[in-house]
Each structure stands twice: as structure tokens, then as C-alpha cells.
Amino acid sequence: MIQSSKRSPLTWLVHISVLFLVVIWTIPTAGLFISSIRDKDQLSVSGWWTALSVSEQRLVSRTTIPKEPIQENGHYVLKGNVFEEGKSGVITLFGSSSLKPEAFVAGSTAELKKGLTLTVLENGDYVMTSPKVFKGRGKRIFYTAEIAPRFTLDNYREVLSAEGLGKSFINSLTVTIPATIIPILVAAFAAYALAWMQFPGRALLIATVVGLLVVPLQMSLIPLLKSYSFIGSIFGVGSKGYIGIWLAHTGFGLPLAIYLLRNYIASLPREIIESARVDGATDFDIFRKIILPLSFPALASFAIFQFLWVWNDLLIAMVFLGNSADELVLTGQLRELLGSRGGNWEILTASAFITIIIPLCVFFGLQRFLVRGLLTGSVK
């Protein structure tokens, strides 16, 4: 008789813990996405968790004075609606002064100075009367309105239609792709040498790589930039350019890449390496035909992390590439867009989702190859 297997309490605890972590990490992303498609007025006054509820907003509008005065019953009249075109809501309170923006109830008639009267209905229609002709700018109307949930793609349209965004997107790809491939190639050779080749000082090199993991990136920026400037002055070339930023990202990414790949390659079965050497294979043949296919999971994992790091980088791009319109990467261009728009939240949230499109494609694409590498690299 086959007894059904029962999961232990520890297994359930692990599953619940993983589920809890997934939810904790997913909630901010969901909130960011909801915020990116909300109306900017609602986003500025309420959190994303209130996106499906009615929000109360305190707004201001200005009456429009027609070119030809309109008279009714001996008084000059202004008519209109306080809401912008395409928007609506329910007015609850209104006023004509910033000191008393909620002085009157919607639907009532307010007696103002100089014989003016103001009536604002719940649907936003207003009527202002005056014994004299209206002149100058229109009068301000302060009102409190209950606005229904409103979602829009205008935030994405504003970001995608920004000038220079396409050029910065190409710049980011130009920086990220080589800065991901170069450290992987260099680190793979170095990791194999540190794992399977015997030479003097190998242990010291491994310790140096581990020590470089704790060196702060910011601490090395100025010395590295001075070295680039010195080398550039010798050869008569500028210190800023794509080659400089590729080398910078390669240098910053190599310690982690070598450390991860060396640990993975060192864990491969020794019998495979020794059998290949007995058959007369050189170190390069072993590396190319055995190590690389079996190490694909580790290579793909580091490629994901390196791509995400370089794609989202702003500091190194500013230091080694520049801030001109033709040199800005995507993160730099979005920063400029935020500055020109006053740092509006709707721009920030939409920009965040635009920047993660390519990294998501890379992640899911390499994840498929990662699973394939795990299967084809298994040892019988």
C-alpha cells in the first residue's frame, strides 16, 4: 500500500515565507504601475491604494470674459464650467477668495463685493453677475469637488513624446550591451584560470578579487577619471566617450563576475576536466568545449545583474560620458525631463515603467536560456 506523502511544517513555513516575500516585493511595483496611469490631479492628493475610490480635491478655476458683454435683466453675466474640458465631478463647496475657499455650499448664490454674485452648481456650471462690464482677467473660483476615479495614458504619452528620448535610448543600448559582454568574457577566462590552472600567486589573486568586492564605487571614480584624462592627454584623445564608460563598467563589474564564475566553475566535476586532459585537450579546448556550455547558467545569471546595473546607472554615465544632449543615456534624459516638468509624480512613475521594459525583456529572455543551460549542462 502506497502511503501519501505529507509535507512537514518546515516545508509549509518555507512556502509561506517565500509567498510573503513575493507579495512584499510585488506591492510597490503594483503601486507604481497604478500611479503611472492615474490622473495627475488625483495622484497629487491621494495614494495609489485609493485609486478606485472617490477623491476630494480642492481646486481653482478662472472665469472666461467674452469679447462681447452679455446682459440679462440689467446685469452683465458670465457663464461657464469650472472643470477642464473632458473632466467632471461633484462640487460640494466653493468660494471666491483663497482665505475662504469653502465659504459657500454648491447651488447657493454668494453675494460678493461691488454688487457681484456668484452661483456654482454641483455639476460645475457657474453664473457670475455684475452691474458693470467685466474687465481685465477673469475672477478666480475656488471649489471643493468629489472626483470619480480617473485613469489615463497621458503620462506615458508625455514621456514618450519628449524631445531627445529616442537618442538617449540608443545611447543606453550602446553603453549597456558592450558593458555587459566585455566583463563576462574577461571574467570567464579569469575564473577558469583561478579554478583549474595551477600557477604561483593564485591564492593571492583570489583574495584580491574578494577584497575588491568591498571597494565603494564612489571612492574610485575620481582616481579612475584622472587616469583616463592622463592617458587621453598622452594619446591626444578625450577622456570621455564610449570606450571609457565600457572600461569603467567592466572594471566595476569584474570582481563580482570573477568571484561568482570562479565558485561555479570550481564546483564542476573534476573527472570531466581530467578526462579531457588525458584525451589531449588543451586548456583552451577544455574552456571552450566543456566549461562554457556547463557554465551557461552562471553566465546568464551574471549577465542579468550586470545588464540591470548598467542600464539603470546614472552616476558613471554622467562622469565618463557627459551631459550634452547627444551623450545623455535614458536615465539622464528622464532626469532632465523631470527637471523641466518640476518633478511631477506622474512623470516619475511613467518614466520608471518605461525604463524597465528592456530589462524585463532581457530577464525573461535569459531566464529561458538559463533553464535550458541547467538541463543540457547536467552530468549523468
C-alpha positions in Angstrom: 0.0 0.0 0.0 1.4 3.4 -1.0 1.2 6.0 1.6 0.6 9.6 0.5 3.5 11.9 1.4 2.8 14.7 3.8 4.6 17.9 3.8 6.4 18.8 7.0 5.6 22.0 8.9 9.0 23.4 8.0 8.1 23.0 4.3 4.9 24.9 4.8 6.8 27.6 6.7 9.3 28.0 3.8 6.5 28.2 1.2 4.6 30.8 3.3 7.8 32.8 3.8 8.5 32.8 0.1 5.0 33.9 -0.7 5.2 36.7 1.8 8.4 38.0 0.3 6.9 37.8 -3.2 3.9 39.8 -2.1 6.1 42.4 -0.2 8.2 42.9 -3.4 5.2 43.0 -5.7 3.1 45.6 -3.8 5.4 48.6 -4.5 5.6 47.6 -8.2 1.9 47.4 -8.4 1.5 50.7 -6.7 4.0 52.3 -9.1 2.1 51.0 -12.1 -1.3 52.2 -10.8 0.2 55.6 -10.1 1.6 55.8 -13.6 -1.9 55.5 -15.2 -3.8 57.8 -12.7 -4.8 61.3 -13.4 -2.1 63.8 -12.2 -4.5 65.8 -10.1 -5.7 62.7 -8.2 -2.1 61.4 -7.9 -1.0 64.6 -6.2 -3.6 64.4 -3.4 -4.1 60.7 -2.7 -2.2 57.5 -2.6 -2.4 54.7 -5.2 -4.4 52.5 -2.8 -7.3 55.0 -3.1 -7.3 54.7 -6.9 -10.7 53.1 -7.0 -12.4 55.4 -4.5 -13.8 58.9 -5.0 -11.2 61.6 -4.1 -11.9 65.0 -2.7 -9.9 67.8 -4.3 -9.5 71.5 -3.7 -9.0 73.2 -7.0 -9.2 76.7 -8.5 -10.6 77.9 -11.8 -10.9 81.3 -13.5 -13.9 82.7 -15.3 -13.7 83.5 -19.0 -14.6 87.0 -20.1 -16.2 87.0 -23.6 -15.3 89.6 -26.2 -18.9 90.9 -26.4 -20.6 91.6 -23.0 -23.7 89.6 -22.2 -26.6 91.2 -20.4 -29.6 89.6 -18.6 -32.1 91.5 -16.6 -29.9 94.6 -16.5 -26.8 92.8 -15.3 -23.7 91.6 -17.1 -23.4 87.8 -16.9 -20.5 85.3 -17.1 -21.3 81.7 -17.6 -19.2 78.6 -17.9 -17.9 75.4 -16.1 -15.1 75.2 -13.6 -13.9 71.8 -14.8 -11.4 71.5 -17.6 -12.6 70.0 -20.8 -13.1 66.3 -20.6 -13.2 66.3 -16.8 -16.1 66.2 -14.4 -17.0 65.9 -10.7 -19.5 66.9 -8.0 -19.0 70.3 -6.4 -19.6 70.4 -2.7 -18.2 73.8 -1.6 -16.9 76.9 -3.3 -15.6 80.4 -2.6 -14.2 83.5 -4.3 -11.2 84.0 -2.0 -8.2 82.0 -1.1 -8.8 82.9 2.5 -12.3 81.3 2.4 -12.3 78.8 -0.4 -15.1 76.8 1.2 -17.4 79.6 2.2 -20.5 78.6 0.3 -22.4 75.4 -0.4 -22.8 74.3 -4.0 -26.1 75.5 -5.5 -26.3 78.7 -3.4 -25.7 82.2 -4.5 -22.8 84.1 -3.0 -23.0 87.9 -2.5 -19.6 89.3 -3.3 -18.1 92.8 -3.3 -19.1 95.6 -5.7 -22.5 94.0 -6.3 -21.2 90.8 -7.8 -22.9 87.5 -7.3 -21.7 84.0 -7.9 -23.6 80.7 -8.2 -21.8 77.4 -8.7 -23.9 74.3 -9.2 -22.9 70.7 -8.3 -22.1 69.8 -11.9 -19.6 72.7 -12.1 -21.7 75.2 -14.0 -21.3 78.8 -12.7 -23.1 82.1 -13.2 -21.5 85.4 -12.2 -23.4 88.7 -12.4 -22.2 92.3 -12.1 -23.8 95.7 -12.5 -20.8 96.8 -14.5 -19.0 95.4 -17.5 -16.4 92.7 -16.7 -12.8 93.9 -17.4 -9.3 92.6 -17.1 -8.7 89.0 -16.2 -11.4 86.6 -15.1 -12.3 86.1 -11.5 -11.0 83.1 -9.6 -13.3 80.5 -8.3 -12.1 78.2 -5.5 -14.1 74.9 -5.2 -14.0 71.6 -3.5 -15.1 68.7 -5.7 -15.5 64.9 -5.3 -13.8 63.4 -8.3 -14.5 59.9 -9.6 -11.5 57.6 -10.2 -9.9 58.5 -13.5 -7.2 56.6 -15.4 -5.3 57.9 -18.4 -2.3 57.1 -20.6 -1.4 60.8 -20.9 1.6 60.3 -18.6 3.2 57.8 -20.9 2.4 60.0 -24.0 4.1 62.9 -22.4 7.3 61.0 -21.6 7.5 59.1 -24.9 6.9 62.3 -26.9 9.7 64.2 -25.0 12.5 65.5 -27.3 15.7 63.5 -27.3 14.2 60.4 -25.7 14.9 58.2 -28.8 18.6 59.3 -28.9 19.1 58.6 -25.2 17.5 55.2 -25.6 20.1 54.3 -28.3 22.8 55.7 -26.1 21.8 53.4 -23.3 21.8 50.4 -25.5 25.2 51.4 -26.9 26.6 51.6 -23.3 24.8 48.6 -21.8 25.4 45.8 -24.4 29.2 46.1 -24.6 29.5 46.8 -20.9 27.7 43.5 -20.2 29.5 41.3 -22.8 33.1 42.5 -22.1 33.2 41.7 -18.3 31.6 38.3 -18.9 34.3 37.4 -21.5 37.1 38.6 -19.3 35.7 37.1 -16.1 35.1 33.7 -17.7 38.7 33.3 -18.7 39.9 34.6 -15.3 37.5 32.3 -13.4 38.7 29.2 -15.3 42.3 30.1 -14.6 41.7 30.6 -10.9 39.7 27.5 -10.6 41.6 24.8 -12.6 45.0 26.2 -13.6 48.0 26.0 -11.2 50.4 29.0 -11.2 52.2 31.0 -8.5 50.2 33.6 -6.6 46.8 32.1 -7.5 45.6 32.3 -3.9 46.7 35.9 -3.6 44.7 36.8 -6.7 41.6 35.1 -5.4 42.0 37.1 -2.1 42.5 40.3 -4.1 39.3 39.7 -6.1 37.3 39.1 -2.9 38.8 42.3 -1.4 37.8 44.3 -4.4 34.2 43.4 -3.8 34.0 45.8 -0.8 35.6 48.8 -2.5 33.0 51.6 -2.8 32.4 52.6 -6.4 32.2 56.3 -5.5 35.7 56.2 -3.9 37.3 55.1 -7.2 35.5 57.4 -9.6 37.9 60.4 -9.2 41.2 58.4 -9.4 39.8 56.5 -12.4 38.7 59.7 -14.2 42.1 61.2 -13.6 43.8 58.1 -15.0 41.6 58.4 -18.1 42.4 62.1 -18.5 46.1 61.4 -18.2 46.0 58.6 -20.8 43.9 60.7 -23.1 46.3 63.6 -22.9 49.2 61.2 -23.9 47.4 59.9 -26.9 45.7 63.1 -27.8 42.1 61.9 -27.3 39.4 62.9 -24.9 38.8 61.1 -21.6 35.1 60.9 -22.2 33.5 58.5 -24.6 32.0 55.1 -25.0 35.3 53.3 -24.6 35.9 55.0 -21.2 32.5 54.1 -19.9 32.8 50.5 -21.2 36.1 50.1 -19.4 34.7 51.7 -16.2 31.7 49.3 -16.1 34.0 46.4 -16.9 36.3 47.3 -14.0 33.5 47.7 -11.5 31.8 44.5 -12.6 34.8 42.2 -12.9 35.3 41.4 -9.1 31.8 40.1 -8.7 31.8 38.3 -12.0 35.1 36.6 -11.3 34.0 35.6 -7.8 30.7 34.1 -8.9 32.0 32.3 -12.0 35.1 31.0 -10.2 33.0 29.4 -7.5 30.7 27.9 -10.1 33.4 26.6 -12.3 35.4 25.2 -9.4 32.3 23.1 -8.4 32.2 21.3 -11.8 33.1 17.6 -11.6 36.9 17.1 -11.6 36.6 13.9 -13.6 35.4 15.7 -16.7 38.4 18.0 -16.7 40.9 15.3 -16.1 39.4 13.0 -18.8 39.7 15.8 -21.3 43.3 16.4 -20.4 44.0 12.7 -20.7 42.5 12.8 -24.2 45.0 15.6 -25.1 42.7 18.6 -24.8 44.4 21.9 -24.1 43.2 24.4 -21.5 41.6 26.5 -24.2 39.8 23.4 -25.7 38.5 22.5 -22.2 37.4 26.0 -21.6 35.6 26.4 -24.9 34.0 22.9 -25.3 33.4 21.9 -21.7 33.5 24.8 -19.2 31.5 27.4 -21.2 28.5 25.1 -22.0 28.3 23.8 -18.4 28.7 27.4 -17.0 25.9 28.9 -19.0 23.6 29.2 -16.0 26.2 31.2 -14.1 27.0 33.3 -17.2 23.3 34.1 -17.8 22.8 35.0 -14.1 25.6 37.5 -14.1 24.5 38.9 -17.4 21.1 39.7 -15.9 22.6 41.5 -12.9 25.2 43.4 -15.0 22.7 44.5 -17.6 20.3 45.8 -14.9 23.1 47.6 -13.1 24.5 49.3 -16.3 21.0 50.1 -17.7 19.9 51.8 -14.5 23.2 53.7 -14.0 23.3 57.4 -14.0 26.4 58.3 -12.0 29.0 56.6 -14.1 27.3 57.8 -17.3 27.4 61.4 -16.1 31.1 61.1 -15.1 32.5 59.2 -18.1 30.1 60.1 -20.9 28.9 63.6 -20.3 25.7 65.6 -20.0 25.2 67.0 -23.5 22.0 66.2 -25.4 23.8 63.8 -27.7 25.5 61.9 -24.9 22.7 61.5 -22.3 21.6 58.0 -21.5 18.0 57.2 -20.8 18.2 57.7 -17.1 19.8 61.1 -17.7 17.2 62.2 -20.2 14.4 61.2 -17.9 16.1 63.2 -15.1 16.2 66.3 -17.4 12.5 65.7 -18.2 11.6 65.6 -14.5 13.5 68.9 -14.0 11.7 70.6 -16.8 8.4 69.4 -15.5 9.0 70.4 -11.9 9.4 66.8 -10.7 5.8 65.8 -11.2 4.9 62.4 -9.8 3.0 61.3 -12.9 6.2 61.8 -15.0 8.3 60.0 -12.4 6.0 56.9 -12.3 5.6 56.6 -16.0 9.3 57.1 -16.6 10.0 54.3 -14.1 8.0 51.8 -16.1 9.4 52.9 -19.4 12.9 52.2 -18.2 12.2 48.7 -17.0 10.8 47.5 -20.4 14.2 46.5 -21.8 15.5 44.9 -18.6 12.3 42.8 -18.3 12.8 41.6 -21.9 16.4 40.7 -21.1 15.4 38.9 -17.8 12.7 36.8 -19.3 14.8 36.0 -22.4 17.9 34.9 -20.4 15.7 33.0 -18.0 14.6 30.7 -20.8 18.2 30.1 -21.8 19.1 29.7 -18.1 16.7 26.8 -17.7 18.0 25.2 -20.9 21.6 25.6 -19.7 20.7 23.8 -16.4 19.2 20.9 -18.3 21.9 20.5 -21.0 24.7 21.0 -18.5 23.7 18.3 -16.2 26.0 15.3 -15.6 24.8 11.8 -15.8 
